[in-house]
């Protein structure tokens, strides 16, 4: 290093334009190499981050595909919102099939936000009839392939008949 400083400070290099041009060109190329190398390292790291994000996306998509395949194999699954009327009609027909009397049928107002984890439409149904018929209806409480959750049953008896108030949810996609 001392030899280089001594050579630079001497008048022999200053007078020799070719030598001076060579030294300046070498320093310039060295700095350019450092800059390009650092940009290459930055680009490599950025590419690795993008690759990692893509792998995460691919894993998420694969999990989603497995979930969809699992749901599609199930007998019961969430339905489209347009199918709610069809499902409730099936429940009303089942009430008649099991010789029960429909006293009341209401859709309950949606509660919570629109971004619920498990969106659903809640209903309440009041039926009355013979105990054996009511039990058969409850054992077969379903409608097509809709995912329905029976939330509560309140039963009471009067005049040799059983009345039941059912609260249930129909899950929506």
C-alpha positions as CSV (number, residue, x, y, z in Angstrom):
1,X,0.0,0.0,0.0
2,X,2.9,2.3,0.9
3,X,4.4,1.6,-2.5
4,X,1.2,2.5,-4.3
5,X,1.0,5.8,-2.3
6,X,4.6,6.5,-3.0
7,X,4.1,5.8,-6.7
8,X,1.0,8.0,-6.9
9,X,2.7,10.9,-5.2
10,X,5.8,10.7,-7.4
11,X,5.9,12.8,-10.6
12,X,6.6,9.7,-12.7
13,X,3.0,8.5,-12.7
14,X,1.6,12.0,-13.1
15,X,3.7,12.4,-16.2
16,X,2.8,9.0,-17.6
17,X,-0.8,9.4,-18.9
18,X,-1.1,5.7,-19.8
19,X,-0.2,4.6,-16.3
20,X,-2.6,7.2,-14.7
21,X,-5.4,6.1,-17.1
22,X,-4.7,2.4,-16.1
23,X,-4.9,3.1,-12.4
24,X,-8.1,5.2,-12.7
25,X,-9.7,2.6,-15.0
26,X,-8.8,-0.2,-12.5
27,X,-10.2,1.8,-9.6
28,X,-13.4,2.5,-11.6
29,X,-13.8,-1.1,-12.6
30,X,-13.3,-2.2,-9.0
31,X,-16.0,0.1,-7.8
32,X,-18.3,-0.9,-10.6
33,X,-17.7,-4.6,-9.7
34,X,-18.6,-3.9,-6.1
35,X,-21.8,-2.0,-7.0
36,X,-22.9,-4.7,-9.5
37,X,-22.1,-7.4,-6.9
38,X,-24.2,-5.7,-4.3
39,X,-27.1,-5.3,-6.7
40,X,-26.8,-9.0,-7.6
41,X,-27.0,-9.9,-3.9
42,X,-30.0,-7.7,-3.4
43,X,-31.7,-9.2,-6.5
44,X,-31.0,-12.7,-5.2
45,X,-32.5,-12.0,-1.8
46,X,-35.6,-10.4,-3.4
47,X,-36.0,-13.5,-5.6
48,X,-35.7,-15.8,-2.5
49,X,-38.4,-13.7,-0.8
50,X,-40.7,-13.9,-3.8
51,X,-40.1,-17.7,-4.1
52,X,-40.9,-18.1,-0.4
53,X,-44.2,-16.1,-0.8
54,X,-45.1,-18.2,-3.8
55,X,-44.5,-21.4,-1.9
56,X,-46.7,-20.1,0.9
57,X,-49.4,-19.3,-1.7
58,X,-49.1,-22.7,-3.3
59,X,-49.4,-24.4,0.2
60,X,-52.5,-22.3,0.9
61,X,-54.1,-23.2,-2.4
62,X,-53.4,-26.9,-1.8
63,X,-54.9,-26.7,1.7
64,X,-58.0,-25.0,0.2
65,X,-58.3,-27.7,-2.5
66,X,-58.1,-30.4,0.1
67,X,-60.8,-28.7,2.2
68,X,-63.0,-28.4,-0.9
69,X,-62.5,-32.0,-1.7
70,X,-63.3,-33.0,1.9
71,X,-66.5,-30.9,1.9
72,X,-67.6,-32.2,-1.5
73,X,-67.3,-35.8,-0.2
74,X,-69.5,-35.0,2.8
75,X,-73.2,-35.9,2.8
76,X,-74.0,-32.4,4.1
77,X,-72.4,-29.1,3.2
78,X,-73.2,-25.4,3.1
79,X,-75.6,-24.4,0.4
80,X,-75.9,-21.3,-1.8
81,X,-78.1,-18.6,-0.4
82,X,-80.5,-19.1,-3.3
83,X,-81.2,-22.6,-2.1
84,X,-82.6,-21.6,1.3
85,X,-86.2,-21.6,0.1
86,X,-85.8,-25.1,-1.3
87,X,-84.4,-26.4,1.9
88,X,-87.1,-24.8,4.1
89,X,-89.7,-26.2,1.8
90,X,-88.2,-29.7,2.3
91,X,-88.5,-29.2,6.1
92,X,-92.1,-28.1,5.8
93,X,-92.9,-31.2,3.6
94,X,-91.2,-33.4,6.2
95,X,-93.4,-31.8,8.9
96,X,-96.5,-32.9,6.9
97,X,-95.0,-36.4,6.1
98,X,-94.6,-37.1,9.9
99,X,-98.2,-36.0,10.6
100,X,-97.2,-32.9,12.5
101,X,-99.0,-29.5,12.5
102,X,-97.0,-26.5,11.6
103,X,-97.9,-23.7,14.0
104,X,-95.2,-21.2,13.1
105,X,-92.2,-20.9,10.8
106,X,-89.9,-17.8,11.0
107,X,-86.6,-16.8,9.6
108,X,-84.6,-15.0,12.3
109,X,-82.7,-11.8,11.6
110,X,-79.1,-12.3,10.8
111,X,-76.8,-11.3,13.7
112,X,-73.1,-10.5,13.6
113,X,-71.1,-9.1,10.7
114,X,-71.1,-10.2,7.1
115,X,-67.7,-11.7,7.4
116,X,-68.7,-14.4,9.9
117,X,-66.5,-17.5,9.8
118,X,-69.6,-19.7,9.4
119,X,-72.3,-17.7,7.7
120,X,-75.8,-19.1,8.3
121,X,-79.5,-18.3,8.3
122,X,-81.3,-19.1,11.5
123,X,-84.9,-20.2,11.7
124,X,-87.5,-21.1,14.4
125,X,-90.3,-23.6,13.8
126,X,-93.2,-24.5,16.1
127,X,-94.8,-27.9,15.5
128,X,-97.3,-30.1,17.4
129,X,-98.4,-33.7,17.1
130,X,-98.0,-37.1,18.6
131,X,-94.8,-37.8,20.5
132,X,-93.8,-40.7,18.3
133,X,-94.2,-38.7,15.1
134,X,-92.2,-35.8,16.6
135,X,-89.4,-38.1,17.5
136,X,-89.3,-39.6,14.0
137,X,-89.3,-36.1,12.5
138,X,-86.3,-35.1,14.7
139,X,-84.4,-38.3,14.0
140,X,-84.7,-37.5,10.2
141,X,-84.3,-33.7,10.5
142,X,-82.6,-32.9,7.2
143,X,-83.2,-31.4,3.8
144,X,-81.3,-32.7,0.8
145,X,-77.6,-32.3,1.3
146,X,-77.8,-29.0,3.2
147,X,-75.7,-28.6,6.4
148,X,-78.3,-27.9,9.1
149,X,-77.5,-27.5,12.8
150,X,-80.4,-28.0,15.3
151,X,-79.5,-25.5,18.0
152,X,-82.3,-26.0,20.5
153,X,-85.5,-27.9,21.1
154,X,-88.2,-26.8,23.6
155,X,-90.9,-29.4,24.1
156,X,-94.2,-29.2,26.1
157,X,-97.3,-31.3,26.3
158,X,-101.0,-30.3,26.3
159,X,-104.2,-32.1,25.4
160,X,-102.4,-35.4,24.5
161,X,-100.2,-33.6,22.0
162,X,-96.6,-32.6,22.2
163,X,-95.5,-29.2,21.0
164,X,-92.0,-28.4,20.0
165,X,-90.2,-25.2,19.3
166,X,-87.1,-25.9,17.1
167,X,-84.3,-23.4,16.5
168,X,-82.0,-24.4,13.7
169,X,-79.4,-22.9,11.3
170,X,-78.9,-23.5,7.6
171,X,-75.2,-22.9,6.7
172,X,-74.5,-20.9,3.6
173,X,-71.5,-20.8,1.3
